[in-house]
Amino acid sequence: MAATEAQSKLAHVLPLGSRIDARGHLEVGGCDTVALAREFGTPAYVYAEDDLRSRARAYVEAMRVRCDAAGHAFDVLFASKAFPCTAAYRLFAAEGIACDVASGGELALALRGGFDPARIYLHGNAKSLAELREALDAGVGHVVLDSFDDVERLERVAAERGTRQAVLIRVTPGVAGRTHASISTGQADSKFGFGMDDARRAIERVRACDHLELQGLHMHIGSQLLSLDAYRPAVEAIATLGDFPVYNLGGGLGIAYTAEQQPPSIEEYVDVQVRAVTELVGSGKRLLIEPGRSLVANACVTLYTVQTVKRNVSTWVGVDGGMSDNLRPMLYGSLYEALLADRADRVGEGERCHVTGKHCESGDVIVHDVPLDDPRPGDVLVTPATGAYGHAMANNYNGIPRPPVIFCKDGDARVVVRRETYDDLAARDVD
Ligand SMILES: Cc1ncc(COP(=O)(O)O)c(C=O)c1O
C-alpha cells in the first residue's frame, strides 16, 4: 500500500499531524517513532502535544458558538481520569479549560498541575470523609453529590469549616447509551448517582442543608458512545426535575480505535447536547461537558518491541508490554489497530496475527487478527489510540515497570512521566 493510502486509512485513528515519511516510518508530533523507541525504550506512550491542544480548542470553540447563540454560559471540563498526569493537567490548565477529578489522588495531581481549585469538580460514588475534607480545604469549586450518604457527609464537612459548598446532584436518568456494560452509567440500576425518584428527594434534602448550595444537575450516561441518540432522552428525563442554573452533561463521546469506527465529531456531539438543553430546559443556563477519552485517546500511540513471533495454528506476535500498559482489551474486549513503525506504509498487508503481551494469562492479547508485514523480533510495533485509560490504568502485574509518557511537538520529544525502575517496584515495601 502506498504511504498516502496507508496514512489516509488510519488518519482518524492516529494523532493529528501524524505522517509516514519517505522511508515508510511513522512520525508522531514530528518525531520518527523508530527513533523514539531507540531513544526512550519500549513500551512507551507517545503523545502528540498539538493533538491534545487542538481537541481542547475544538471543544471550547464548539461550545462557544452554540452556547453564545442560545444565551448559555459554558465550561469544558477535562475528565482527568482518562489521563491523569501532571503534564496533562498542566497542558489543559494552560488551555484554560476546567477539570473534573474522581478521587483525592486525582485532586492532588490536578492541583500539582496548576489547576485553579475553583475550576475543579469533585466526583465519586464512594467519596471518603478524608477526600471531602481535602476537597473543601483545597477550595474546589463544586462537589458532585452521588448518594444520600455523600449529602450528609459533605454537609457535616462544610459545617465544620463554616462554609457553604456549591454542589451538583448526579442523576442517572434511566437512559443508557449503547456501549459496553462496564462503561454504561445512565441506566436506572447503577452504582452512580441518584435514580429519578431519589433525585427528587435529594434535591429537597440538599435544599434543606445550611452548608450546601445546590446549583444544578449532573449526568454522565456512558462512555465510548458512537451514537448520540441517548443524549436527548436523557436531558428530557432530567428536565422533569425542575429548572436549575447549571447542567453538567458529562462526557462519553466515542473515538475511533479502528479504521472502521467513525464516531460523531466534537461539533455534532456538542450540537446535540446544547440543542437538547435549549429546547427541553430553556436558555440562559450554564452548560458543562466533561470529555475524557475524546480529548486524549487519539493523541497517543504505544510503542512496543516485538520479542518473539510464534507460528502455531495462528501467528502470535509477542511484545514487551500488554495488560500492564493497556487493560482495555481484557476489561471490555476493546479493539485496536497495530502497525510496524518502520513499515507503516504497508498497513493492512501481510499475514494475520494476534499481538500478545508478555503477561502470564492467555487473555493478554492486545490486538486480535491484524495483518502485519512479516513481523520479526526487534520490530517496533505501534498500537494507536491508547491515550485514554491506558497510562491511567497501568499496573505492575508480573513485575513490569510502568512505561514512560513522552510528549512530542514539532520534532522534539520530552519525557513527562519517566519509566518505572525495579527500585520503584519495591519502593513501598517496608520489610
Ligand atoms: C462522571 C464522568 N464524567 C466524564 C467521564 C468521561 O467520559 P469519557 O472518557 O467517555 O469522555 C466519565 C468517565 O467515566 C465520568 O464518569
The ligand as a Gaussian input file, in Angstrom:
#p B3LYP/6-31G(d) Opt

LIG

0 1
 C      -18.632000      11.499000      35.652000
 C      -17.831000      11.287000      34.419000
 N      -17.619000      12.328000      33.610000
 C      -16.879000      12.202000      32.487000
 C      -16.329000      10.984000      32.137000
 C      -15.502000      10.905000      30.890000
 O      -16.056000      10.059000      29.978000
 P      -15.356000       9.877000      28.568000
 O      -13.966000       9.476000      28.803000
 O      -16.162000       8.802000      27.935000
 O      -15.497000      11.166000      27.833000
 C      -16.549000       9.861000      32.942000
 C      -15.974000       8.559000      32.589000
 O      -16.067000       7.577000      33.223000
 C      -17.318000      10.025000      34.127000
 O      -17.534000       9.002000      34.958000

